[in-house]
Structures are given as C-alpha cells and as structure tokens.
Amino acid sequence: MSRRVLIVEPDLAGRTMMERTLAGVGFSAHASASAHEARGVLDGGEVLVVVIDELAGTGGALAEVRWLHATYPTVPLIVTGGLLSRRVMLELVRLHVADALVKPFTPAELRGAVMRAINERANLHEASLEYAAAITEARHALARGDIADARPLLARAHAISPLDAEVMALHALVSELGGRDDEAARGYRAAIALRDEEASAAPDPHEGLARLAAYRGAEPVSVLPASRRGLPVRVVSDPGDELGQQNGRPEDQGAHLVLLSLGLTFEDHGALFLRDGPGPRAFAVIASSLRPESVAAALEELGAGALSAWPATAARLDLARVEQLRRAPSEEAS
C-alpha cells in the first residue's frame, strides 16, 4: 500500500519540516508550493492524504483547497493556516476536509492528523457511496412523481452532507412540488449561497425561484379542470428570462398553459406535476428533460392546444418534431 503524502506549502522551511516529520514515521512525502504543480503526483492515484496551506497557489485563500476537493474528491485534505477564521472553518466543514491545523503546530500534531485522516478514509469512501446512492434514488423518485419516497432519501443524504448545495436544492424542489412555496424559497436561497463555491447539478436553484415567482399562488393539483383543456401551450426553458417576458407582453396575458421542465431524467415519460390557480395561466411541470418526445407525451396527457415557444426555447426544442409526434397517434388510428 502506498504511504505517500502530498505536502502543499508555499513556505520552503515549512515544507522541509513537514517532510522530515512524516519521513520519520515511514511516509513518502512529496512537497510542492502549489497543488496544480503536483497534479502529476495526484493523477498517479497513490496519494493517501494532502496537507495543504489555506493560502497555497495564486488564487486566494482556499482556492486550491476548493480545486482539490472538486478534482480529487476521494483524497482526504488536511488544511493548515496561521489564522483559520470562523468563516474559513465553516467552509472547511462544507468541503468535508479531514482536519485543520492552526500554525504553528507540533510534529506530533501533524503526525496525528495524518494518521486520523488515513484511518477515516475508508469511512469517508463509504459515506460518499451512500450519499451518491441516496441522491440518485431521490432523483428517480421525483422523476416518477413519488415525493413521499424522495423525502427520506434526501434526509439520508443531508445527514451525510448537511451543507451540500444539491441536497438543499432537491429539498427545496420537494417543498415546491408539495405546495410549500415559502419553505421552497428559503431552500433555494440557501442552495444558491452554498453553490457559490461548487458546481452543483440540476435542479438550478435560480430556476426554482423563478418558477415560484411565476406561480403566484397557483396550488398543486392532481388534474387540470375541464376549462383548462385545449389551452394554447407556451414551452419555457428559462423561467427567469422567459416567464418575466411573458408577464410583460400583451399577447401572453390571456389564458394559456405554461410547460416547464425539471430535467431530472432523460426518459421520455417522467412524472407530470400541475399547478393551477385563479389567474389566466396554469402550469405543467415535467420531470424529464425538454425533448420532443417528453414534451409531446405531456401535451397528449394534458389535452393541450396550439404550441409555441420563445426564440431561446425554440432554438433548443424541435417544435416541428413535437407536432409530428403529436399527430402520430391520430394518423395511426386513421
């Protein structure tokens, strides 16, 4: 088994001290002033632990720590620093670093931190697998329309990673689909704050807030009333921009149905969530991606009318293909 530890420390004297300390207990220490400079060592896959200073690299405090966390998520990180303020410590918790050492620290403290990180690595790997499984199953449940099944799965993921943007966004989505819009808005804003330093997958918290603003009191319903059947449909791919434009254009003030996509699955027949209220517009939210097959399936289920889209959405969605798929059942019947 590899005993290699990567030391990322801008100060030469500090690097030398840590190399000697770890070599004395049988570790092979590779030292570098920057994590990017040591990428070849990291890509070799033999690094057990990285000990990195919060100011390493040229991108500012914790820049290289964030990069390591995103690029090599399974490698435990021990972050060192002369201050490690409360704000920094909170971010280190969110980044799931293995340990933090305030400078100056003793050789014994360094050795202890490295040994703890190695012992916890297997547990962290198991937790990562459990998190990934819980998130995947929660997405599948929402794509099926099983909101109740998604809740305990997200609770499991949240227990493993309480400051994760994706978990927070999916919690907010569950609240949104359940009609608890105030709770959903708080969740989406929290997800946006957490997303500042990480690349999180859909659902996009900004889109969630845009949807909530557009609903304006429209409640979740199981089916749309007969008076809504046959309404013209406006397909929207960017709720923030396109729903705002709809509010300001006279031709969009009449009764119509807004079709939105959550992008939770690439399957063509994901769940369909409905919102309705006293205003002229009703909302149909499909769990699947915005593809001709999924849009056509939703329109058939809704008994919807004429189809249109803003130019930005029309550029992404082949409307002619949607209409062709809509005509296919009637053509086959004849």
ZADO-1210 file (C-alpha; in nm, 4 decimals, padded with zeros to 6 digits):
<atoms>
<atom x="00.0000" y="00.0000" z="00.0000" code="MET" pos="1"/>
<atom x="00.1222" y="00.3493" z="-00.0846" code="SER" pos="2"/>
<atom x="00.2424" y="00.5619" z="00.2050" code="ARG" pos="3"/>
<atom x="00.2686" y="00.8822" z="00.0003" code="ARG" pos="4"/>
<atom x="00.1562" y="01.2140" z="00.1473" code="VAL" pos="5"/>
<atom x="00.1461" y="01.5293" z="-00.0636" code="LEU" pos="6"/>
<atom x="00.2524" y="01.8471" z="00.1188" code="ILE" pos="7"/>
<atom x="00.1407" y="02.1728" z="-00.0439" code="VAL" pos="8"/>
<atom x="00.3112" y="02.4568" z="00.1418" code="GLU" pos="9"/>
<atom x="00.4330" y="02.7904" z="-00.0041" code="PRO" pos="10"/>
<atom x="00.6999" y="02.8300" z="00.2656" code="ASP" pos="11"/>
<atom x="01.0176" y="02.6282" z="00.1989" code="LEU" pos="12"/>
<atom x="01.1067" y="02.5942" z="00.5687" code="ALA" pos="13"/>
<atom x="00.7571" y="02.4684" z="00.6448" code="GLY" pos="14"/>
<atom x="00.7733" y="02.2126" z="00.3635" code="ARG" pos="15"/>
<atom x="01.1090" y="02.0857" z="00.4885" code="THR" pos="16"/>
<atom x="00.9864" y="02.0481" z="00.8475" code="MET" pos="17"/>
<atom x="00.6778" y="01.8511" z="00.7402" code="MET" pos="18"/>
<atom x="00.8755" y="01.6281" z="00.5026" code="GLU" pos="19"/>
<atom x="01.1165" y="01.5342" z="00.7808" code="ARG" pos="20"/>
<atom x="00.8380" y="01.4770" z="01.0311" code="THR" pos="21"/>
<atom x="00.6468" y="01.2388" z="00.8071" code="LEU" pos="22"/>
<atom x="00.9558" y="01.0632" z="00.6736" code="ALA" pos="23"/>
<atom x="01.0467" y="00.9838" z="01.0339" code="GLY" pos="24"/>
<atom x="00.7346" y="00.7661" z="01.0691" code="VAL" pos="25"/>
<atom x="00.7709" y="00.5894" z="00.7332" code="GLY" pos="26"/>
<atom x="00.5759" y="00.8129" z="00.4962" code="PHE" pos="27"/>
<atom x="00.6975" y="00.9097" z="00.1490" code="SER" pos="28"/>
<atom x="00.6378" y="01.2849" z="00.1407" code="ALA" pos="29"/>
<atom x="00.6190" y="01.4782" z="-00.1856" code="HIS" pos="30"/>
<atom x="00.6336" y="01.8541" z="-00.1274" code="ALA" pos="31"/>
<atom x="00.5215" y="02.1328" z="-00.3594" code="SER" pos="32"/>
<atom x="00.4421" y="02.5045" z="-00.3390" code="ALA" pos="33"/>
<atom x="00.1171" y="02.4542" z="-00.5350" code="SER" pos="34"/>
<atom x="-00.1358" y="02.1757" z="-00.5778" code="ALA" pos="35"/>
<atom x="-00.1534" y="02.2431" z="-00.9511" code="HIS" pos="36"/>
<atom x="00.2223" y="02.1887" z="-00.9770" code="GLU" pos="37"/>
<atom x="00.1762" y="01.8469" z="-00.8134" code="ALA" pos="38"/>
<atom x="-00.1021" y="01.7316" z="-01.0444" code="ARG" pos="39"/>
<atom x="00.1158" y="01.4581" z="-01.1900" code="GLY" pos="40"/>
<atom x="00.1582" y="01.3069" z="-00.8437" code="VAL" pos="41"/>
<atom x="-00.2140" y="01.3322" z="-00.7727" code="LEU" pos="42"/>
<atom x="-00.3099" y="01.1794" z="-01.1073" code="ASP" pos="43"/>
<atom x="-00.0899" y="00.8823" z="-01.0229" code="GLY" pos="44"/>
<atom x="-00.3527" y="00.7813" z="-00.7657" code="GLY" pos="45"/>
<atom x="-00.1062" y="00.6920" z="-00.4905" code="GLU" pos="46"/>
<atom x="-00.1560" y="00.9928" z="-00.2623" code="VAL" pos="47"/>
<atom x="-00.3116" y="00.8931" z="00.0701" code="LEU" pos="48"/>
<atom x="-00.3515" y="01.2430" z="00.2151" code="VAL" pos="49"/>
<atom x="-00.2861" y="01.6028" z="00.1109" code="VAL" pos="50"/>
<atom x="-00.1610" y="01.8526" z="00.3699" code="VAL" pos="51"/>
<atom x="-00.2236" y="02.1970" z="00.2213" code="ILE" pos="52"/>
<atom x="-00.1895" y="02.5548" z="00.3421" code="ASP" pos="53"/>
<atom x="-00.5019" y="02.7697" z="00.3088" code="GLU" pos="54"/>
<atom x="-00.3031" y="03.0279" z="00.1052" code="LEU" pos="55"/>
<atom x="-00.1369" y="02.7815" z="-00.1350" code="ALA" pos="56"/>
<atom x="-00.1335" y="02.8801" z="-00.5008" code="GLY" pos="57"/>
<atom x="-00.2143" y="03.2184" z="-00.6520" code="THR" pos="58"/>
<atom x="-00.5937" y="03.2179" z="-00.6478" code="GLY" pos="59"/>
<atom x="-00.6533" y="03.3495" z="-00.2963" code="GLY" pos="60"/>
<atom x="-00.7442" y="03.1858" z="00.0322" code="ALA" pos="61"/>
<atom x="-00.8735" y="02.8281" z="-00.0035" code="LEU" pos="62"/>
<atom x="-00.8689" y="02.8457" z="-00.3863" code="ALA" pos="63"/>
<atom x="-00.6502" y="02.5380" z="-00.4179" code="GLU" pos="64"/>
<atom x="-00.8361" y="02.3605" z="-00.1377" code="VAL" pos="65"/>
<atom x="-01.1597" y="02.4016" z="-00.3358" code="ARG" pos="66"/>
<atom x="-00.9878" y="02.2846" z="-00.6537" code="TRP" pos="67"/>
<atom x="-00.8541" y="01.9738" z="-00.4835" code="LEU" pos="68"/>
<atom x="-01.1942" y="01.8971" z="-00.3318" code="HIS" pos="69"/>
<atom x="-01.3637" y="01.9253" z="-00.6732" code="ALA" pos="70"/>
<atom x="-01.0938" y="01.7465" z="-00.8751" code="THR" pos="71"/>
<atom x="-00.9884" y="01.4722" z="-00.6308" code="TYR" pos="72"/>
<atom x="-01.2925" y="01.4301" z="-00.4037" code="PRO" pos="73"/>
<atom x="-01.1771" y="01.0983" z="-00.2524" code="THR" pos="74"/>
<atom x="-00.8391" y="01.2261" z="-00.1279" code="VAL" pos="75"/>
<atom x="-00.8561" y="01.3475" z="00.2360" code="PRO" pos="76"/>
<atom x="-00.7375" y="01.7060" z="00.2917" code="LEU" pos="77"/>
<atom x="-00.5677" y="01.8470" z="00.5999" code="ILE" pos="78"/>
<atom x="-00.5726" y="02.2269" z="00.5820" code="VAL" pos="79"/>
<atom x="-00.3163" y="02.4364" z="00.7668" code="THR" pos="80"/>
<atom x="-00.3124" y="02.8106" z="00.8289" code="GLY" pos="81"/>
<atom x="-00.1985" y="03.0873" z="01.0560" code="GLY" pos="82"/>
<atom x="-00.5496" y="03.2079" z="01.1361" code="LEU" pos="83"/>
<atom x="-00.8275" y="02.9743" z="01.0152" code="LEU" pos="84"/>
<atom x="-01.1061" y="03.2183" z="01.0942" code="SER" pos="85"/>
<atom x="-01.4609" y="03.1132" z="01.1758" code="ARG" pos="86"/>
<atom x="-01.5665" y="03.1782" z="00.8155" code="ARG" pos="87"/>
<atom x="-01.2819" y="02.9627" z="00.6878" code="VAL" pos="88"/>
<atom x="-01.3621" y="02.6836" z="00.9331" code="MET" pos="89"/>
<atom x="-01.7277" y="02.6820" z="00.8241" code="LEU" pos="90"/>
<atom x="-01.6212" y="02.6432" z="00.4635" code="GLU" pos="91"/>
<atom x="-01.3808" y="02.3657" z="00.5565" code="LEU" pos="92"/>
<atom x="-01.6720" y="02.1831" z="00.7179" code="VAL" pos="93"/>
<atom x="-01.8732" y="02.2235" z="00.3975" code="ARG" pos="94"/>
<atom x="-01.5797" y="02.0933" z="00.1942" code="LEU" pos="95"/>
<atom x="-01.5531" y="01.7877" z="00.4227" code="HIS" pos="96"/>
<atom x="-01.1827" y="01.8344" z="00.4941" code="VAL" pos="97"/>
<atom x="-01.0349" y="01.5644" z="00.7163" code="ALA" pos="98"/>
<atom x="-00.8676" y="01.8025" z="00.9638" code="ASP" pos="99"/>
<atom x="-00.7404" y="02.1567" z="01.0197" code="ALA" pos="100"/>
<atom x="-00.4157" y="02.2574" z="01.1898" code="LEU" pos="101"/>
<atom x="-00.3514" y="02.6103" z="01.3128" code="VAL" pos="102"/>
<atom x="00.0104" y="02.7208" z="01.2703" code="LYS" pos="103"/>
<atom x="00.2404" y="02.6790" z="01.4465" code="PRO" pos="104"/>
<atom x="00.1692" y="02.3104" z="01.5103" code="PHE" pos="105"/>
<atom x="00.3981" y="02.0437" z="01.6532" code="THR" pos="106"/>
<atom x="00.5348" y="01.7395" z="01.4684" code="PRO" pos="107"/>
<atom x="00.3176" y="01.5220" z="01.6919" code="ALA" pos="108"/>
<atom x="00.0054" y="01.7167" z="01.5890" code="GLU" pos="109"/>
<atom x="00.0920" y="01.6748" z="01.2204" code="LEU" pos="110"/>
<atom x="00.1544" y="01.3020" z="01.2584" code="ARG" pos="111"/>
<atom x="-00.1701" y="01.2608" z="01.4492" code="GLY" pos="112"/>
<atom x="-00.3728" y="01.4479" z="01.1869" code="ALA" pos="113"/>
<atom x="-00.2273" y="01.2389" z="00.9035" code="VAL" pos="114"/>
<atom x="-00.2950" y="00.9102" z="01.0844" code="MET" pos="115"/>
<atom x="-00.6541" y="01.0134" z="01.1643" code="ARG" pos="116"/>
<atom x="-00.7135" y="01.1090" z="00.8001" code="ALA" pos="117"/>
<atom x="-00.5837" y="00.7733" z="00.6792" code="ILE" pos="118"/>
<atom x="-00.7970" y="00.5814" z="00.9294" code="ASN" pos="119"/>
<atom x="-01.1073" y="00.7771" z="00.8300" code="GLU" pos="120"/>
<atom x="-01.0521" y="00.7456" z="00.4549" code="ARG" pos="121"/>
<atom x="-01.2375" y="00.4152" z="00.4257" code="ALA" pos="122"/>
<atom x="-01.5317" y="00.5546" z="00.6231" code="ASN" pos="123"/>
<atom x="-01.5389" y="00.8649" z="00.4037" code="LEU" pos="124"/>
<atom x="-01.5439" y="00.6468" z="00.0933" code="HIS" pos="125"/>
<atom x="-01.8407" y="00.4510" z="00.2272" code="GLU" pos="126"/>
<atom x="-02.0209" y="00.7732" z="00.3154" code="ALA" pos="127"/>
<atom x="-01.9598" y="00.9097" z="-00.0351" code="SER" pos="128"/>
<atom x="-02.1083" y="00.5967" z="-00.1886" code="LEU" pos="129"/>
<atom x="-02.4108" y="00.6173" z="00.0412" code="GLU" pos="130"/>
<atom x="-02.4584" y="00.9871" z="-00.0423" code="TYR" pos="131"/>
<atom x="-02.4410" y="00.9203" z="-00.4168" code="ALA" pos="132"/>
<atom x="-02.6878" y="00.6334" z="-00.3880" code="ALA" pos="133"/>
<atom x="-02.9340" y="00.8408" z="-00.1829" code="ALA" pos="134"/>
<atom x="-02.9204" y="01.1369" z="-00.4235" code="ILE" pos="135"/>
<atom x="-02.9651" y="00.9111" z="-00.7270" code="THR" pos="136"/>
<atom x="-03.2628" y="00.7319" z="-00.5765" code="GLU" pos="137"/>
<atom x="-03.4188" y="01.0626" z="-00.4670" code="ALA" pos="138"/>
<atom x="-03.3941" y="01.1935" z="-00.8231" code="ARG" pos="139"/>
<atom x="-03.5506" y="00.8748" z="-00.9571" code="HIS" pos="140"/>
<atom x="-03.8338" y="00.9049" z="-00.7045" code="ALA" pos="141"/>
<atom x="-03.9046" y="01.2645" z="-00.8064" code="LEU" pos="142"/>
<atom x="-03.8878" y="01.1688" z="-01.1740" code="ALA" pos="143"/>
<atom x="-04.1579" y="00.9085" z="-01.1009" code="ARG" pos="144"/>
<atom x="-04.3622" y="01.1617" z="-00.9067" code="GLY" pos="145"/>
<atom x="-04.3084" y="00.9870" z="-00.5704" code="ASP" pos="146"/>
<atom x="-04.2473" y="01.2910" z="-00.3497" code="ILE" pos="147"/>
<atom x="-04.3048" y="01.0931" z="-00.0296" code="ALA" pos="148"/>
<atom x="-04.0379" y="00.8414" z="-00.1294" code="ASP" pos="149"/>
<atom x="-03.7867" y="01.1184" z="-00.2049" code="ALA" pos="150"/>
<atom x="-03.8041" y="01.2773" z="00.1418" code="ARG" pos="151"/>
<atom x="-03.6318" y="01.0030" z="00.3480" code="PRO" pos="152"/>
<atom x="-03.3683" y="00.9584" z="00.0774" code="LEU" pos="153"/>
<atom x="-03.2826" y="01.3282" z="00.0906" code="LEU" pos="154"/>
<atom x="-03.2785" y="01.3126" z="00.4702" code="ALA" pos="155"/>
<atom x="-03.0138" y="01.0394" z="00.4416" code="ARG" pos="156"/>
<atom x="-02.8052" y="01.2490" z="00.2017" code="ALA" pos="157"/>
<atom x="-02.8449" y="01.5558" z="00.4241" code="HIS" pos="158"/>
<atom x="-02.7224" y="01.3647" z="00.7299" code="ALA" pos="159"/>
<atom x="-02.4043" y="01.2743" z="00.5385" code="ILE" pos="160"/>
<atom x="-02.3531" y="01.6173" z="00.3794" code="SER" pos="161"/>
<atom x="-02.5547" y="01.8847" z="00.5651" code="PRO" pos="162"/>
<atom x="-02.4002" y="02.1778" z="00.3756" code="LEU" pos="163"/>
<atom x="-02.4397" y="02.0443" z="00.0228" code="ASP" pos="164"/>
<atom x="-02.5998" y="02.2664" z="-00.2430" code="ALA" pos="165"/>
<atom x="-02.7565" y="01.9808" z="-00.4393" code="GLU" pos="166"/>
<atom x="-02.9231" y="01.8316" z="-00.1325" code="VAL" pos="167"/>
<atom x="-03.0587" y="02.1739" z="-00.0381" code="MET" pos="168"/>
<atom x="-03.1900" y="02.2377" z="-00.3918" code="ALA" pos="169"/>
<atom x="-03.3637" y="01.8997" z="-00.4038" code="LEU" pos="170"/>
<atom x="-03.5157" y="01.9597" z="-00.0590" code="HIS" pos="171"/>
<atom x="-03.6473" y="02.2909" z="-00.1950" code="ALA" pos="172"/>
<atom x="-03.7847" y="02.1157" z="-00.5037" code="LEU" pos="173"/>
<atom x="-03.9725" y="01.8671" z="-00.2849" code="VAL" pos="174"/>
<atom x="-04.1244" y="02.1605" z="-00.0951" code="SER" pos="175"/>
<atom x="-04.2135" y="02.3338" z="-00.4218" code="GLU" pos="176"/>
<atom x="-04.3834" y="02.0283" z="-00.5686" code="LEU" pos="177"/>
<atom x="-04.5717" y="01.9833" z="-00.2424" code="GLY" pos="178"/>
<atom x="-04.7008" y="02.3406" z="-00.2497" code="GLY" pos="179"/>
<atom x="-04.4937" y="02.4716" z="00.0438" code="ARG" pos="180"/>
<atom x="-04.3625" y="02.7670" z="-00.1544" code="ASP" pos="181"/>
<atom x="-04.2266" y="02.9775" z="00.1335" code="ASP" pos="182"/>
<atom x="-04.0216" y="02.6820" z="00.2543" code="GLU" pos="183"/>
<atom x="-03.9065" y="02.6155" z="-00.1034" code="ALA" pos="184"/>
<atom x="-03.7947" y="02.9764" z="-00.1483" code="ALA" pos="185"/>
<atom x="-03.5833" y="02.9593" z="00.1669" code="ARG" pos="186"/>
<atom x="-03.4314" y="02.6326" z="00.0497" code="GLY" pos="187"/>
<atom x="-03.3447" y="02.7655" z="-00.2957" code="TYR" pos="188"/>
<atom x="-03.1821" y="03.0769" z="-00.1498" code="ARG" pos="189"/>
<atom x="-02.9761" y="02.8594" z="00.0838" code="ALA" pos="190"/>
<atom x="-02.8752" y="02.6404" z="-00.2124" code="ALA" pos="191"/>
<atom x="-02.7638" y="02.9459" z="-00.4088" code="ILE" pos="192"/>
<atom x="-02.5485" y="03.0602" z="-00.1172" code="ALA" pos="193"/>
<atom x="-02.3900" y="02.7147" z="-00.0909" code="LEU" pos="194"/>
<atom x="-02.3420" y="02.6911" z="-00.4670" code="ARG" pos="195"/>
<atom x="-02.1111" y="02.9925" z="-00.4818" code="ASP" pos="196"/>
<atom x="-01.8066" y="02.7674" z="-00.4479" code="GLU" pos="197"/>
<atom x="-01.9237" y="02.4411" z="-00.6044" code="GLU" pos="198"/>
<atom x="-02.0592" y="02.3207" z="-00.9337" code="ALA" pos="199"/>
<atom x="-02.3907" y="02.1603" z="-00.8455" code="SER" pos="200"/>
<atom x="-02.6083" y="01.9630" z="-01.0795" code="ALA" pos="201"/>
<atom x="-02.9678" y="02.0457" z="-01.1661" code="ALA" pos="202"/>
<atom x="-03.2136" y="02.1470" z="-01.0384" code="PRO" pos="203"/>
<atom x="-03.0858" y="02.5018" z="-01.0667" code="ASP" pos="204"/>
<atom x="-03.1882" y="02.6974" z="-00.7542" code="PRO" pos="205"/>
<atom x="-03.2263" y="03.0155" z="-00.9631" code="HIS" pos="206"/>
<atom x="-03.4796" y="02.8407" z="-01.1871" code="GLU" pos="207"/>
<atom x="-03.6659" y="02.7233" z="-00.8789" code="GLY" pos="208"/>
<atom x="-03.7014" y="03.0788" z="-00.7511" code="LEU" pos="209"/>
<atom x="-03.8151" y="03.1914" z="-01.0972" code="ALA" pos="210"/>
<atom x="-04.0840" y="02.9238" z="-01.1054" code="ARG" pos="211"/>
<atom x="-04.2074" y="03.0185" z="-00.7600" code="LEU" pos="212"/>
<atom x="-04.2346" y="03.3822" z="-00.8664" code="ALA" pos="213"/>
<atom x="-04.4325" y="03.2831" z="-01.1775" code="ALA" pos="214"/>
<atom x="-04.6827" y="03.0595" z="-00.9974" code="TYR" pos="215"/>
<atom x="-04.8067" y="03.3478" z="-00.7803" code="ARG" pos="216"/>
<atom x="-05.0417" y="03.1421" z="-00.5652" code="GLY" pos="217"/>
<atom x="-05.1142" y="02.8612" z="-00.8101" code="ALA" pos="218"/>
<atom x="-05.1509" y="02.5479" z="-00.5978" code="GLU" pos="219"/>
<atom x="-05.0525" y="02.1899" z="-00.6821" code="PRO" pos="220"/>
<atom x="-05.3478" y="01.9975" z="-00.8305" code="VAL" pos="221"/>
<atom x="-05.3925" y="01.6373" z="-00.9393" code="SER" pos="222"/>
<atom x="-05.5616" y="01.7261" z="-01.2697" code="VAL" pos="223"/>
<atom x="-05.6411" y="02.0467" z="-01.4530" code="LEU" pos="224"/>
<atom x="-06.0105" y="02.1346" z="-01.4766" code="PRO" pos="225"/>
<atom x="-06.2002" y="02.0833" z="-01.7995" code="ALA" pos="226"/>
<atom x="-06.1901" y="02.4584" z="-01.8617" code="SER" pos="227"/>
<atom x="-05.8101" y="02.4355" z="-01.8983" code="ARG" pos="228"/>
<atom x="-05.8117" y="02.1597" z="-02.1600" code="ARG" pos="229"/>
<atom x="-05.7298" y="02.2723" z="-02.5111" code="GLY" pos="230"/>
<atom x="-05.5463" y="02.5843" z="-02.3927" code="LEU" pos="231"/>
<atom x="-05.2567" y="02.7070" z="-02.6078" code="PRO" pos="232"/>
<atom x="-04.9239" y="02.5987" z="-02.4642" code="VAL" pos="233"/>
<atom x="-04.6123" y="02.8097" z="-02.4215" code="ARG" pos="234"/>
<atom x="-04.2985" y="02.5971" z="-02.3629" code="VAL" pos="235"/>
<atom x="-04.0393" y="02.7664" z="-02.1408" code="VAL" pos="236"/>
<atom x="-03.6769" y="02.6576" z="-02.0982" code="SER" pos="237"/>
<atom x="-03.5509" y="02.9578" z="-01.8971" code="ASP" pos="238"/>
<atom x="-03.8040" y="03.0541" z="-01.6296" code="PRO" pos="239"/>
<atom x="-03.6009" y="03.3548" z="-01.5166" code="GLY" pos="240"/>
<atom x="-03.5950" y="03.5286" z="-01.8536" code="ASP" pos="241"/>
<atom x="-03.8895" y="03.3892" z="-02.0445" code="GLU" pos="242"/>
<atom x="-04.1530" y="03.3952" z="-01.7719" code="LEU" pos="243"/>
<atom x="-04.0540" y="03.7539" z="-01.6984" code="GLY" pos="244"/>
<atom x="-04.1067" y="03.8391" z="-02.0662" code="GLN" pos="245"/>
<atom x="-04.4440" y="03.6677" z="-02.0629" code="GLN" pos="246"/>
<atom x="-04.5573" y="03.8877" z="-01.7772" code="ASN" pos="247"/>
<atom x="-04.4793" y="04.1993" z="-01.9791" code="GLY" pos="248"/>
<atom x="-04.6223" y="04.1100" z="-02.3232" code="ARG" pos="249"/>
<atom x="-04.9914" y="04.1742" z="-02.4009" code="PRO" pos="250"/>
<atom x="-05.0222" y="03.8624" z="-02.6192" code="GLU" pos="251"/>
<atom x="-04.9340" y="03.6465" z="-02.3201" code="ASP" pos="252"/>
<atom x="-05.1858" y="03.7910" z="-02.0767" code="GLN" pos="253"/>
<atom x="-05.4693" y="03.5651" z="-02.1943" code="GLY" pos="254"/>
<atom x="-05.5442" y="03.2149" z="-02.0733" code="ALA" pos="255"/>
<atom x="-05.2721" y="02.9667" z="-02.1616" code="HIS" pos="256"/>
<atom x="-05.0732" y="02.6769" z="-02.0248" code="LEU" pos="257"/>
<atom x="-04.7042" y="02.7130" z="-01.9363" code="VAL" pos="258"/>
<atom x="-04.4952" y="02.3969" z="-01.9789" code="LEU" pos="259"/>
<atom x="-04.1700" y="02.3780" z="-01.7804" code="LEU" pos="260"/>
<atom x="-03.9039" y="02.1080" z="-01.7443" code="SER" pos="261"/>
<atom x="-03.7169" y="01.9975" z="-01.4303" code="LEU" pos="262"/>
<atom x="-03.4573" y="01.7969" z="-01.6247" code="GLY" pos="263"/>
<atom x="-03.4400" y="01.5189" z="-01.3642" code="LEU" pos="264"/>
<atom x="-03.4364" y="01.2373" z="-01.6192" code="THR" pos="265"/>
<atom x="-03.3737" y="01.1818" z="-01.9892" code="PHE" pos="266"/>
<atom x="-03.6604" y="00.9350" z="-02.0109" code="GLU" pos="267"/>
<atom x="-03.9490" y="01.0463" z="-02.2284" code="ASP" pos="268"/>
<atom x="-04.2288" y="00.9798" z="-01.9808" code="HIS" pos="269"/>
<atom x="-04.1318" y="01.1310" z="-01.6475" code="GLY" pos="270"/>
<atom x="-04.3863" y="01.2493" z="-01.3931" code="ALA" pos="271"/>
<atom x="-04.6110" y="01.5460" z="-01.4665" code="LEU" pos="272"/>
<atom x="-04.6722" y="01.7983" z="-01.1858" code="PHE" pos="273"/>
<atom x="-04.9546" y="02.0524" z="-01.2182" code="LEU" pos="274"/>
<atom x="-05.0153" y="02.3946" z="-01.0665" code="ARG" pos="275"/>
<atom x="-05.3373" y="02.5940" z="-01.1057" code="ASP" pos="276"/>
<atom x="-05.4960" y="02.8995" z="-00.9535" code="GLY" pos="277"/>
<atom x="-05.7310" y="03.1913" z="-01.0137" code="PRO" pos="278"/>
<atom x="-05.5151" y="03.3577" z="-01.2833" code="GLY" pos="279"/>
<atom x="-05.5297" y="03.3057" z="-01.6588" code="PRO" pos="280"/>
<atom x="-05.2321" y="03.0696" z="-01.6658" code="ARG" pos="281"/>
<atom x="-05.1909" y="02.7120" z="-01.5488" code="ALA" pos="282"/>
<atom x="-04.8574" y="02.5356" z="-01.5156" code="PHE" pos="283"/>
<atom x="-04.7449" y="02.1889" z="-01.6178" code="ALA" pos="284"/>
<atom x="-04.4018" y="02.0826" z="-01.4907" code="VAL" pos="285"/>
<atom x="-04.2476" y="01.7725" z="-01.6457" code="ILE" pos="286"/>
<atom x="-03.9779" y="01.5859" z="-01.4537" code="ALA" pos="287"/>
<atom x="-03.7989" y="01.4805" z="-01.7729" code="SER" pos="288"/>
<atom x="-03.5697" y="01.6852" z="-01.9937" code="SER" pos="289"/>
<atom x="-03.7040" y="01.9231" z="-02.2572" code="LEU" pos="290"/>
<atom x="-03.7011" y="01.6821" z="-02.5509" code="ARG" pos="291"/>
<atom x="-03.9597" y="01.6494" z="-02.8317" code="PRO" pos="292"/>
<atom x="-04.0681" y="01.3063" z="-02.7051" code="GLU" pos="293"/>
<atom x="-04.1208" y="01.4201" z="-02.3450" code="SER" pos="294"/>
<atom x="-04.2982" y="01.7424" z="-02.4484" code="VAL" pos="295"/>
<atom x="-04.5276" y="01.5560" z="-02.6903" code="ALA" pos="296"/>
<atom x="-04.6138" y="01.2994" z="-02.4211" code="ALA" pos="297"/>
<atom x="-04.7009" y="01.5758" z="-02.1746" code="ALA" pos="298"/>
<atom x="-04.9167" y="01.7600" z="-02.4281" code="LEU" pos="299"/>
<atom x="-05.1072" y="01.4418" z="-02.5083" code="GLU" pos="300"/>
<atom x="-05.1702" y="01.3770" z="-02.1383" code="GLU" pos="301"/>
<atom x="-05.2847" y="01.7361" z="-02.0860" code="LEU" pos="302"/>
<atom x="-05.5094" y="01.7512" z="-02.3921" code="GLY" pos="303"/>
<atom x="-05.3368" y="02.0779" z="-02.4748" code="ALA" pos="304"/>
<atom x="-05.3894" y="02.3127" z="-02.7665" code="GLY" pos="305"/>
<atom x="-05.1633" y="02.5059" z="-03.0017" code="ALA" pos="306"/>
<atom x="-04.7911" y="02.5014" z="-02.9250" code="LEU" pos="307"/>
<atom x="-04.5457" y="02.7921" z="-02.9179" code="SER" pos="308"/>
<atom x="-04.2146" y="02.8893" z="-02.7586" code="ALA" pos="309"/>
<atom x="-03.9916" y="03.1901" z="-02.7187" code="TRP" pos="310"/>
<atom x="-03.6964" y="03.2022" z="-02.9640" code="PRO" pos="311"/>
<atom x="-03.4475" y="03.0857" z="-02.6965" code="ALA" pos="312"/>
<atom x="-03.6564" y="02.7755" z="-02.6276" code="THR" pos="313"/>
<atom x="-03.7400" y="02.7172" z="-02.9952" code="ALA" pos="314"/>
<atom x="-03.3653" y="02.7071" z="-03.0630" code="ALA" pos="315"/>
<atom x="-03.3301" y="02.4205" z="-02.8144" code="ARG" pos="316"/>
<atom x="-03.6535" y="02.2335" z="-02.8839" code="LEU" pos="317"/>
<atom x="-03.7529" y="02.0999" z="-03.2264" code="ASP" pos="318"/>
<atom x="-04.1141" y="02.2222" z="-03.2324" code="LEU" pos="319"/>
<atom x="-04.1790" y="02.0646" z="-03.5716" code="ALA" pos="320"/>
<atom x="-04.0779" y="01.7279" z="-03.4303" code="ARG" pos="321"/>
<atom x="-04.3092" y="01.7806" z="-03.1325" code="VAL" pos="322"/>
<atom x="-04.6020" y="01.8484" z="-03.3665" code="GLU" pos="323"/>
<atom x="-04.5121" y="01.5431" z="-03.5748" code="GLN" pos="324"/>
<atom x="-04.5180" y="01.3246" z="-03.2622" code="LEU" pos="325"/>
<atom x="-04.8489" y="01.4788" z="-03.1559" code="ARG" pos="326"/>
<atom x="-05.0066" y="01.3917" z="-03.4933" code="ARG" pos="327"/>
<atom x="-04.8702" y="01.0376" z="-03.4962" code="ALA" pos="328"/>
<atom x="-05.1380" y="00.8742" z="-03.2715" code="PRO" pos="329"/>
<atom x="-05.4261" y="01.0171" z="-03.4759" code="SER" pos="330"/>
<atom x="-05.2585" y="00.9259" z="-03.8060" code="GLU" pos="331"/>
<atom x="-05.2047" y="00.5685" z="-03.6839" code="GLU" pos="332"/>
<atom x="-05.5701" y="00.5486" z="-03.5749" code="ALA" pos="333"/>
<atom x="-05.6917" y="00.6543" z="-03.9191" code="SER" pos="334"/>
</atoms>
